[in-house]
Amino acid sequence: MTDELYQKILDGEISDEEFLRINEEDDEPLTHNQRIMLAEYLMSLQGLTKYEAYQIAFKCVG
């Protein structure tokens, strides 16, 4: 999955159905950049601290 596509998923620009299809086809682990995007998402929408968000993003598998 490209970083651009991952960002669109986090931004909600991809429908749930499309996300499920992409998720089923993509078994690659998240890239470093995608983990950073995930951490930023967690900080902005979930209200986590930077430490908490990065801890989650870099521990998650896939």
N, C-alpha and C positions, 0 to 999 in steps of 0.2 A: 504494500500500500504506500502510495506516495505521501509525502508530508502535506502536500496541498489537499489531497483527498481527506487525510486525517483531520486537518483543520476544518474542512467543510462539515465533517461529521460532528466535531465538537461544537461548531457554530449552529448546528441544527439545520443545515442546508440540504441534508440528505434525508429522504423519507425513511421511516422505520423499515419498510419492506426492502428498500435498496440497501440499507445498513445491514440487515440480516443476510442478504445475498452476498454482499462484500465480505462480511465476517465469516461466512461459511467457506468462501473461496480462498481467503487469506489466512494462512497458518504461520506466517512469519512473525517473529517477535517485534515489538515496537522498537523503532530506532531511537537513538539518543535524543534527536530533535522532537520526535513524537512524545517521548516521556516528558520533555520540558513543556510541550504544549499541554499535555495532560495535567501537569502540575499547575500551570497557569489557569487552566479551566477550573481545577479544584479550588484554587485560591479565590477566583472571581465569583464563581457560582455557589460554592459550598461553604465559603467563609473560613476556609482553613488557613492556618498560618503558612508561611513559605516553608518552614521546616516540616510541618505535617504533610503538606502537599507533595513536596519532593520525596519525602520518605515513602509515601504511598506509590507515587509514580515510578520510582526506581526499584521498588520491591515487587511490583506487579509482574506477572509472567504473561507474555504475549501481549 
